[in-house]
Every structure is written in C-alpha cells, then in structure tokens.
C-alpha cells in the first residue's frame, strides 16, 4: 500500500472516470435504441417513444455504436483487436514512465488518471461488446460533431491538461535558467 500511496490521486481519478463512463453507458443502453455510426440518420418518426433527447438546441443524447476508432475510422473493418492492443500499449507506456511524468508535473496525476480511466472505459466496451457506446451528440452550426462518450471526454481533457501543464512546466524551467544567467538567456540589446 505504501508504494501506491503517491498515486492515490491517479487511482481515484482513474476509478471515478471508469465508473462514470460505465454508469452513463448502461443508462444509455437501457433508454435509447442502438444505431451504428456509419448508417445513423435521425428520423423522429421511427421510434417516437425512444427517440433521442434534445437537451439543448445543439446538444442531444443518443445511442450510437462505433465499431471503429475516433470519428468511426476503420469501422468497416474489424479493428477491435488492434485498438485494444494500441490502447493497452499506451497505458503500459504511461505506467512505465509514470514516475518522471507524474513527479515533474503538478497535477499530472489528474491528467493521467483521466486519460487512463477514459482509455480503459473504451477498452471495456471493445472487450465485452463489438462496439464503443457513444451518446453525446453535439450539433455545431453547419457541422454535426461525431457522437462521443464520457471516456472520450476524459481522454481529451486529460491530454489537454497534460499539454497545458507541460507547456507551463517548460516555460518555468526556461525562466529559471534565464534568471540564473544560463545559456538560454536572450542576447542583450
């Protein structure tokens, strides 16, 4: 337990992401009819009692099955084994280099907990079903964004946080070098 204590935030965030993803997907499976990403066209007269729910003008809840990767890439082929392997390989690499990544970045445990939790949420769908369950449908002006889920959101937020934190970390490191009179200082005018 003492070895896992430094990663308590990571494990907590990861577990919360997985539970939130699974719970929302189970609710969607019970409440909405399944349509696959490549052939899904919303027709309000098809099943009026179980049609998508419009939360706002541009935000709907649906039940879309995605057999491919992001935006349905590769959905016409059986890419599940490849996507499962790729996701688990990325998680393994993150775990392998977790100490320097999490130690250097303040908030790194939050970012990686979200990323790993989201990744494992989608891997769970691919292991126990033939598709990933997507249900958040955003209609932008002149563009309908592909449906996504809580796991996808966790992955994107985790990666975004990591990029922002990395940028800030590098900027602080450069500023410290400059303040110490290091080689990276700008030339004097």
C-alpha positions in Angstrom: 0.0 0.0 0.0 2.8 2.4 0.7 4.0 2.1 -2.9 0.6 3.0 -4.2 0.0 6.0 -1.8 1.9 8.5 -4.0 -0.5 7.6 -6.8 -3.7 7.9 -4.8 -5.0 10.8 -6.8 -4.2 9.0 -10.0 -6.1 5.8 -9.0 -9.0 7.8 -7.6 -9.5 9.9 -10.7 -9.0 6.8 -12.9 -11.6 4.8 -11.0 -14.1 7.7 -11.0 -13.7 8.1 -14.7 -14.3 4.4 -15.3 -17.3 4.3 -13.1 -18.9 7.4 -14.6 -18.3 6.1 -18.1 -19.8 2.6 -17.4 -22.8 4.1 -15.5 -23.7 6.5 -18.2 -23.3 3.9 -20.9 -25.5 1.4 -19.0 -28.2 4.1 -18.7 -28.0 4.9 -22.4 -28.2 1.2 -23.4 -31.4 0.9 -21.3 -33.1 4.1 -22.6 -32.2 4.6 -26.2 -32.3 2.4 -29.4 -28.9 1.5 -30.9 -27.8 3.0 -34.2 -24.4 2.4 -35.7 -22.3 5.4 -36.6 -21.9 4.7 -40.3 -25.6 4.3 -41.0 -27.2 6.5 -38.3 -29.6 9.1 -39.5 -32.0 10.6 -37.0 -35.7 10.1 -38.1 -38.1 11.4 -35.5 -41.0 9.2 -36.8 -39.1 5.9 -36.4 -39.4 5.3 -32.7 -41.2 8.2 -31.0 -41.2 6.8 -27.5 -37.4 6.1 -27.5 -36.1 8.8 -29.8 -33.0 10.9 -28.9 -33.4 13.5 -26.3 -32.7 17.1 -27.2 -31.2 18.7 -24.0 -30.4 22.0 -25.8 -30.7 23.1 -29.4 -27.2 21.8 -30.1 -26.8 19.0 -27.5 -28.7 15.7 -27.9 -28.5 12.4 -26.1 -28.5 9.4 -28.5 -27.2 5.8 -28.6 -24.6 5.3 -31.3 -22.4 2.2 -31.7 -18.9 3.0 -33.0 -17.0 -0.1 -34.3 -14.0 2.0 -35.3 -11.6 4.5 -33.8 -12.3 8.2 -33.4 -14.9 9.5 -35.9 -15.6 5.9 -36.9 -12.3 5.5 -38.7 -11.8 1.8 -39.6 -15.4 0.9 -38.8 -15.9 -1.0 -42.0 -13.1 -3.5 -40.8 -12.7 -5.4 -37.6 -10.2 -3.2 -35.9 -11.1 -4.1 -32.4 -8.0 -6.3 -31.7 -5.7 -3.6 -33.0 -7.5 -0.8 -31.0 -7.5 -2.9 -27.8 -3.7 -3.6 -28.2 -2.9 0.0 -29.0 -4.9 1.4 -26.0 -3.3 -1.1 -23.6 0.2 -0.5 -25.1 -0.2 3.3 -24.5 -1.5 2.7 -20.9 1.5 0.4 -20.3 4.0 3.0 -21.6 2.4 5.7 -19.4 2.7 3.3 -16.5 6.3 2.5 -17.3 7.3 6.2 -17.4 4.8 7.4 -14.7 7.4 8.4 -12.1 9.1 11.2 -14.1 5.9 12.2 -15.8 3.9 12.5 -12.6 6.7 13.8 -10.4 7.6 16.7 -12.7 4.1 18.0 -13.5 1.9 19.4 -10.7 -1.5 18.0 -11.5 0.0 15.2 -13.6 -1.9 12.6 -11.6 -5.2 14.2 -12.5 -4.3 14.4 -16.2 -3.1 10.8 -16.4 -5.9 9.5 -14.2 -8.4 11.0 -16.7 -6.5 9.7 -19.7 -6.1 6.1 -18.4 -9.6 5.9 -17.0 -11.1 7.0 -20.3 -8.9 4.7 -22.2 -9.9 1.7 -20.0 -13.6 2.7 -20.3 -13.5 2.4 -24.1 -11.3 -0.8 -23.9 -14.0 -2.3 -21.7 -16.6 -1.7 -24.4 -14.4 -3.3 -27.1 -13.7 -6.3 -24.8 -17.2 -7.1 -23.8 -19.1 -5.9 -27.0 -18.4 -5.3 -30.6 -18.5 -1.5 -30.4 -18.0 1.5 -28.2 -21.1 3.2 -26.9 -21.3 6.9 -27.8 -24.2 9.1 -26.7 -23.3 12.8 -26.5 -24.3 14.3 -29.9 -23.3 17.9 -30.5 -24.7 19.9 -33.4 -22.5 22.8 -34.3 -23.5 25.4 -36.8 -23.0 23.8 -40.3 -21.3 20.7 -38.7 -22.5 17.8 -36.7 -19.8 16.7 -34.4 -19.4 12.9 -34.1 -21.1 11.4 -31.1 -18.8 10.7 -28.1 -19.0 9.5 -24.5 -17.6 10.2 -21.0 -14.5 8.1 -21.7 -13.7 10.1 -24.8 -14.2 13.3 -22.8 -11.9 12.1 -20.1 -9.2 11.2 -22.7 -9.4 14.6 -24.3 -9.4 16.6 -21.1 -6.5 14.5 -19.7 -4.4 15.1 -22.8 -5.3 18.8 -22.9 -4.3 19.2 -19.2 -1.1 17.4 -19.8 -0.2 19.6 -22.8 -1.0 22.8 -20.8 0.9 21.6 -17.8 3.9 20.6 -19.9 4.0 24.0 -21.6 3.8 25.8 -18.2 6.5 23.5 -16.8 8.8 24.1 -19.7 8.2 27.9 -19.5 9.0 28.0 -15.8 12.2 25.9 -16.4 13.3 28.3 -19.1 12.6 31.3 -16.9 14.6 29.7 -14.1 17.6 29.2 -16.4 17.4 32.8 -17.6 17.2 34.1 -14.1 20.3 32.1 -13.1 22.2 33.6 -16.0 22.1 30.4 -18.0 22.9 30.0 -21.7 19.3 30.2 -22.9 19.1 33.9 -22.0 18.2 36.3 -24.8 21.1 38.5 -26.1 21.5 41.9 -24.5 20.3 44.8 -26.7 
